[in-house]
């Protein structure tokens, strides 16, 4: 039974309680929603912002369906993770709940091979690609090999020589839910991300960011998303718009990764969700648009309205932290990091007792710093200074 005082609050089922969902969960708490968070990890940091937690895999569609019915939810959302977007859309459709995209669109958005086919039909610029179940003649070198139905870096390899190809294909096939993997040409050039939102078919670009990767220095930083983008932005925006329209995304946030090559922008993939690297918070810091709030509106069937964007700062970034390998005992320096001018947030993902392994393609990040400045360089400098203050004490 649902208590009367809790039933008066709108009830939202959030698929995921990891670092990628913290921003949305915080926004839901600020809106005084009753939040049921789902995650298979009992130590997921986002549970701290939920009224109720369920230790269920976000990919367990029957389990999520039963939970949504039992909790009599008003909406369901999957922020920051690809495959559960389809789970959320299908469950919402069966329960007649609001959802920004339908199940058919969600299937396209969560399967790279189907995306590729739809992009080809709509003449959306993209890298040449091929589905394979093993090494075949004529594959492009250099190339990127990935699982067609996995998110981000899982099962992904950059191949620079033919000798590397068999191992890369084996890794991708092992990660894939099926028996094929995707081999796509490597488009040489910067990688940028377009964060946008669609409302009734109108596409609103909010933020184009660079992905900056560096050799892990002493302060343990592996990756940063930085705004403003140093490449030309109109080409990526138009490519992202074409990709969203091709997949049938008329409502909701999109996160589109694009390579800017010598012959223009090529769409690597589109995710019909909030970005998992605190992109919504970065968009708000840079433009004032509360993207997490818009995502909540879509999930609950409220009217979504995008106000005119404006630049609130000259630069902004999310910079990720990594920790040394070992068992975490404590984290020092968080207060000092917060005190640095321009630092908006310092997020630490793990509690003492967590065992850090080697950082494999973004997995097991230890935290992130969100910072702003008068320029992108100053924002990144402030974030690095904050990262320098953080010390992960491990055994």
C-alpha positions as CSV (number, residue, x, y, z in Angstrom):
1,X,0.0,0.0,0.0
2,X,1.1,3.6,-0.7
3,X,0.9,6.0,2.2
4,X,-1.5,8.9,1.6
5,X,1.1,11.6,2.0
6,X,3.4,9.8,-0.5
7,X,0.6,9.2,-2.9
8,X,0.0,13.0,-3.1
9,X,3.5,13.3,-4.7
10,X,4.0,12.3,-8.3
11,X,5.8,9.0,-8.4
12,X,8.8,8.5,-10.7
13,X,10.7,5.4,-11.5
14,X,14.3,6.1,-12.4
15,X,16.3,3.4,-14.1
16,X,19.8,3.7,-12.7
17,X,21.3,5.1,-9.6
18,X,24.9,5.4,-10.6
19,X,27.0,8.5,-11.3
20,X,25.3,9.1,-14.6
21,X,21.9,9.4,-12.9
22,X,22.9,11.7,-9.9
23,X,22.0,15.0,-11.6
24,X,18.5,13.8,-12.6
25,X,17.9,12.3,-9.2
26,X,18.9,15.5,-7.5
27,X,16.6,17.5,-9.7
28,X,13.7,15.1,-8.9
29,X,14.3,15.5,-5.2
30,X,14.3,19.3,-5.6
31,X,10.9,19.0,-7.3
32,X,9.6,16.9,-4.4
33,X,8.8,13.9,-6.5
34,X,8.6,10.5,-4.9
35,X,11.5,8.6,-6.5
36,X,11.9,4.9,-6.8
37,X,15.4,4.2,-8.1
38,X,16.5,0.9,-9.7
39,X,20.0,-0.4,-9.8
40,X,21.7,-3.7,-9.4
41,X,24.5,-2.2,-7.3
42,X,23.4,-1.9,-3.6
43,X,26.1,0.8,-3.2
44,X,25.0,3.0,-6.1
45,X,25.6,6.6,-5.1
46,X,22.3,7.8,-6.5
47,X,20.3,5.9,-4.0
48,X,21.0,8.7,-1.5
49,X,18.6,10.9,-3.5
50,X,15.7,8.3,-3.8
51,X,12.8,7.7,-1.5
52,X,12.8,4.0,-2.3
53,X,15.4,1.8,-3.9
54,X,15.1,-1.5,-5.7
55,X,18.1,-3.8,-6.2
56,X,17.1,-4.8,-9.8
57,X,19.1,-4.6,-13.0
58,X,17.9,-1.7,-15.2
59,X,18.0,-4.2,-18.1
60,X,15.6,-6.6,-16.4
61,X,12.5,-5.6,-18.3
62,X,10.0,-8.0,-16.6
63,X,11.4,-6.9,-13.2
64,X,11.1,-3.2,-14.1
65,X,7.6,-3.8,-15.4
66,X,6.4,-5.5,-12.2
67,X,7.9,-2.8,-10.1
68,X,6.3,0.0,-12.1
69,X,2.9,-1.7,-11.7
70,X,3.4,-2.4,-8.0
71,X,4.5,1.2,-7.3
72,X,1.7,2.7,-9.4
73,X,4.2,5.2,-10.9
74,X,3.3,8.3,-12.9
75,X,6.4,8.1,-15.1
76,X,9.5,6.2,-15.9
77,X,12.9,7.5,-17.2
78,X,16.3,6.2,-18.1
79,X,18.9,9.0,-17.9
80,X,22.5,8.5,-18.8
81,X,22.3,4.9,-20.0
82,X,21.3,3.5,-23.4
83,X,19.8,0.1,-23.2
84,X,17.3,0.9,-20.4
85,X,15.9,3.7,-22.7
86,X,14.2,0.9,-24.6
87,X,13.1,-0.8,-21.4
88,X,11.5,2.5,-20.2
89,X,9.8,3.2,-23.5
90,X,8.3,-0.3,-23.7
91,X,7.1,-0.4,-20.1
92,X,5.6,3.1,-20.4
93,X,3.8,2.0,-23.6
94,X,2.3,-1.1,-21.9
95,X,1.2,0.9,-18.8
96,X,-0.1,3.9,-20.9
97,X,2.5,6.2,-19.1
98,X,3.9,9.3,-20.7
99,X,7.3,9.0,-22.4
100,X,9.1,11.3,-24.8
101,X,9.8,8.5,-27.4
102,X,7.8,5.4,-28.4
103,X,9.1,1.9,-28.3
104,X,10.0,1.8,-32.0
105,X,12.1,4.9,-31.8
106,X,13.8,3.6,-28.6
107,X,14.8,0.4,-30.5
108,X,16.5,2.5,-33.2
109,X,18.2,4.7,-30.6
110,X,19.6,1.7,-28.6
111,X,20.9,-0.4,-31.5
112,X,23.8,1.0,-33.4
113,X,23.3,-1.3,-36.5
114,X,19.7,-0.2,-36.9
115,X,20.7,3.4,-36.4
116,X,23.2,3.0,-39.3
117,X,20.5,1.6,-41.6
118,X,18.1,4.4,-40.8
119,X,20.8,7.1,-41.2
120,X,21.7,5.6,-44.6
121,X,18.0,5.7,-45.7
122,X,17.9,9.4,-44.6
123,X,21.3,10.4,-46.1
124,X,22.6,11.3,-42.6
125,X,26.4,11.6,-42.9
126,X,28.1,8.8,-41.0
127,X,31.3,6.7,-41.0
128,X,31.2,3.6,-43.4
129,X,30.5,0.5,-41.4
130,X,29.9,-3.2,-41.6
131,X,28.4,-5.9,-39.4
132,X,30.7,-9.0,-39.1
133,X,30.9,-12.1,-37.0
134,X,34.6,-12.5,-37.6
135,X,37.5,-11.2,-39.7
136,X,36.6,-10.8,-43.3
137,X,38.4,-9.3,-46.3
138,X,38.1,-5.6,-47.1
139,X,37.6,-4.2,-43.6
140,X,38.9,-0.6,-43.3
141,X,42.1,0.0,-41.4
142,X,42.3,2.1,-39.2
143,X,38.8,1.3,-37.8
144,X,36.7,1.3,-34.7
145,X,35.3,-2.1,-33.6
146,X,32.3,-2.1,-31.2
147,X,29.4,-4.1,-30.0
148,X,26.3,-2.8,-31.8
149,X,24.0,-2.9,-28.7
150,X,26.3,-1.7,-25.9
151,X,26.8,1.8,-24.5
152,X,29.9,4.0,-24.8
153,X,33.2,2.2,-24.5
154,X,32.1,-1.3,-23.6
155,X,33.5,-3.8,-26.1
156,X,35.1,-0.9,-28.1
157,X,38.6,-1.0,-29.6
158,X,40.6,1.3,-31.9
159,X,42.4,-0.8,-34.5
160,X,45.4,0.7,-36.3
161,X,46.8,-2.4,-37.9
162,X,45.4,-5.7,-39.4
163,X,47.2,-7.6,-36.6
164,X,45.0,-5.9,-34.0
165,X,41.8,-6.8,-35.8
166,X,41.1,-10.4,-34.6
167,X,41.5,-9.5,-30.9
168,X,39.3,-6.4,-31.3
169,X,36.5,-8.4,-32.9
170,X,36.7,-11.0,-30.2
171,X,36.3,-8.3,-27.5
172,X,33.3,-6.7,-29.3
173,X,31.6,-10.1,-29.9
174,X,32.1,-11.0,-26.2
175,X,30.4,-7.7,-25.2
176,X,27.6,-7.9,-27.8
177,X,24.2,-9.2,-26.9
178,X,24.1,-11.0,-30.3
179,X,26.6,-12.8,-32.6
180,X,27.8,-9.8,-34.6
181,X,29.9,-6.7,-34.1
182,X,30.2,-3.4,-35.9
183,X,33.4,-2.4,-37.7
184,X,33.4,1.3,-38.8
185,X,36.0,3.4,-40.5
186,X,38.0,5.7,-38.3
187,X,37.2,9.3,-39.2
188,X,40.3,11.3,-38.4
189,X,39.4,14.5,-36.7
190,X,38.1,15.9,-33.4
191,X,35.2,14.2,-31.6
192,X,32.5,16.6,-30.4
193,X,29.2,16.0,-28.6
194,X,25.9,17.9,-29.3
195,X,23.5,18.0,-26.4
196,X,20.1,19.0,-27.5
197,X,16.4,18.7,-26.7
198,X,13.4,18.3,-29.1
199,X,10.0,19.7,-28.3
200,X,7.1,18.7,-30.7
201,X,9.6,18.1,-33.5
202,X,11.6,21.4,-33.0
203,X,15.3,20.7,-32.4
204,X,17.0,22.9,-29.9
205,X,20.8,22.6,-29.7
206,X,22.1,23.5,-26.3
207,X,25.7,22.7,-26.1
208,X,28.5,21.5,-28.3
209,X,31.5,20.2,-26.3
210,X,35.0,18.8,-27.0
211,X,36.1,15.5,-25.5
212,X,39.6,16.2,-24.2
213,X,41.7,13.1,-23.3
214,X,45.1,13.3,-21.7
215,X,47.6,10.9,-20.3
216,X,46.6,10.4,-16.7
217,X,48.7,12.9,-14.7
218,X,49.5,13.0,-11.0
219,X,46.1,14.3,-10.1
220,X,44.3,11.4,-11.7
221,X,42.3,13.0,-14.5
222,X,41.4,10.8,-17.5
223,X,38.9,12.8,-19.5
224,X,37.1,16.1,-19.7
225,X,34.1,17.5,-21.6
226,X,34.8,21.1,-22.4
227,X,32.7,24.0,-23.7
228,X,32.8,26.0,-26.0
229,X,33.9,23.6,-28.7
230,X,37.0,24.8,-30.7
231,X,35.8,23.2,-33.9
232,X,33.1,24.8,-36.1
233,X,29.8,24.0,-34.4
234,X,27.1,24.5,-37.1
235,X,28.1,21.4,-39.1
236,X,27.8,19.1,-36.0
237,X,24.5,20.8,-35.0
238,X,23.0,20.2,-38.4
239,X,24.2,16.6,-38.4
240,X,22.7,16.0,-35.0
241,X,19.5,17.5,-36.1
242,X,19.3,15.2,-39.1
243,X,20.1,12.2,-37.0
244,X,17.3,13.0,-34.5
245,X,14.8,13.5,-37.3
246,X,15.9,10.3,-39.0
247,X,15.3,8.2,-35.9
248,X,11.9,9.9,-35.2
249,X,12.9,11.7,-32.0
250,X,10.3,14.5,-31.7
251,X,10.5,15.0,-28.0
252,X,13.1,14.6,-25.3
253,X,16.9,15.1,-24.9
254,X,19.4,13.7,-27.3
255,X,23.2,13.2,-26.9
256,X,24.9,12.9,-30.3
257,X,28.6,12.0,-30.8
258,X,30.1,13.4,-34.0
259,X,33.5,13.2,-35.7
260,X,34.5,16.3,-37.6
261,X,36.6,15.0,-40.5
262,X,38.2,16.6,-43.5
263,X,34.9,16.3,-45.5
264,X,32.6,17.5,-42.7
265,X,30.7,16.1,-39.8
266,X,29.9,12.4,-39.5
267,X,27.4,11.1,-36.9
268,X,29.0,8.3,-34.8
269,X,25.8,7.6,-32.8
270,X,22.8,9.3,-31.2
271,X,21.4,8.5,-27.7
272,X,17.8,9.5,-27.0
273,X,18.5,10.4,-23.4
274,X,20.5,12.7,-21.1
275,X,24.3,12.4,-21.5
276,X,25.9,10.2,-18.8
277,X,28.8,12.5,-18.1
278,X,26.9,15.2,-16.2
279,X,26.1,16.8,-19.5
280,X,22.8,18.3,-18.2
281,X,24.5,20.1,-15.4
282,X,27.2,21.3,-17.8
283,X,24.4,22.7,-20.1
284,X,22.8,24.5,-17.2
285,X,26.1,26.0,-16.1
286,X,26.8,27.2,-19.6
287,X,23.4,28.3,-20.8
288,X,21.0,28.3,-17.9
289,X,18.7,25.7,-19.5
290,X,17.7,23.2,-16.8
291,X,17.9,20.1,-19.0
292,X,17.3,17.7,-16.0
293,X,14.1,19.5,-15.4
294,X,13.0,19.2,-19.0
295,X,13.7,15.5,-18.9
296,X,11.5,15.2,-15.8
297,X,8.7,17.1,-17.6
298,X,8.8,14.7,-20.5
299,X,8.8,11.7,-18.2
300,X,5.7,12.9,-16.3
301,X,3.8,14.2,-19.3
302,X,4.1,17.9,-18.3
303,X,4.4,20.6,-20.9
304,X,8.1,21.2,-21.8
305,X,9.2,24.6,-22.8
306,X,12.7,25.7,-23.9
307,X,13.5,29.3,-23.1
308,X,16.0,31.3,-25.2
309,X,19.5,30.2,-24.3
310,X,22.2,32.5,-23.2
311,X,25.9,32.1,-22.3
312,X,26.3,32.4,-18.5
313,X,30.1,32.0,-18.7
314,X,32.9,32.1,-21.1
315,X,33.8,28.4,-20.6
316,X,32.7,25.3,-18.6
317,X,33.8,21.8,-18.2
318,X,33.3,18.4,-16.6
319,X,36.5,16.8,-15.6
320,X,36.6,13.2,-14.4
321,X,38.8,11.8,-11.6
322,X,40.4,8.5,-11.3
323,X,41.9,6.8,-8.2
324,X,44.9,4.6,-7.7
325,X,44.3,0.8,-7.7
326,X,43.4,-0.6,-4.3
327,X,40.8,-0.5,-1.6
328,X,39.5,3.0,-0.8
329,X,40.0,4.1,2.8
330,X,39.1,7.8,2.6
331,X,39.0,10.8,0.3
332,X,40.8,14.0,1.4
333,X,40.6,17.5,0.1
334,X,37.0,17.7,-1.0
335,X,36.3,20.9,1.0
336,X,39.4,22.6,-0.4
337,X,38.4,21.6,-4.0
338,X,34.9,23.0,-3.5
339,X,36.5,26.3,-2.3
340,X,38.3,27.0,-5.6
341,X,36.7,29.9,-7.5
342,X,34.5,28.7,-10.4
343,X,34.1,25.2,-9.1
344,X,30.4,24.4,-9.0
345,X,30.5,20.8,-7.8
346,X,32.8,18.0,-6.8
347,X,31.2,14.6,-7.1
348,X,32.8,11.6,-5.5
349,X,31.2,8.3,-6.6
350,X,32.6,5.7,-4.2
351,X,32.4,5.1,-0.5
352,X,35.3,3.6,1.7
353,X,35.7,-0.1,1.1
354,X,35.3,0.2,-2.7
355,X,38.1,-1.6,-4.6
356,X,39.4,0.3,-7.5
357,X,40.9,-1.7,-10.4
358,X,42.6,-0.4,-13.5
359,X,40.7,2.4,-15.3
360,X,39.4,0.6,-18.4
361,X,37.8,3.0,-20.9
362,X,36.0,5.1,-18.4
363,X,34.8,2.3,-16.1
364,X,35.2,2.8,-12.4
365,X,35.7,6.5,-12.4
366,X,36.2,7.9,-8.9
367,X,34.4,11.3,-9.4
368,X,34.1,14.5,-11.4
369,X,34.6,18.2,-11.1
370,X,32.2,20.7,-12.7
371,X,33.7,24.2,-13.2
372,X,33.1,27.4,-15.1
373,X,35.4,30.3,-16.1
374,X,35.8,33.3,-18.3
375,X,37.1,31.0,-21.0
376,X,37.3,27.3,-21.7
377,X,41.0,27.4,-20.7
378,X,40.2,29.0,-17.3
379,X,37.3,26.6,-16.6
380,X,39.7,23.6,-17.3
381,X,42.4,25.2,-15.2
382,X,40.1,25.6,-12.2
383,X,38.8,22.1,-12.6
384,X,42.4,20.8,-12.7
385,X,43.2,22.8,-9.6
386,X,40.3,21.3,-7.8
387,X,41.4,17.8,-8.9
388,X,44.8,18.5,-7.5
389,X,43.3,19.0,-4.1
390,X,41.6,15.6,-4.1
391,X,43.5,12.7,-2.7
392,X,42.2,9.1,-2.8
393,X,43.7,7.1,0.1
394,X,43.9,3.5,-0.9
395,X,45.5,0.3,0.3
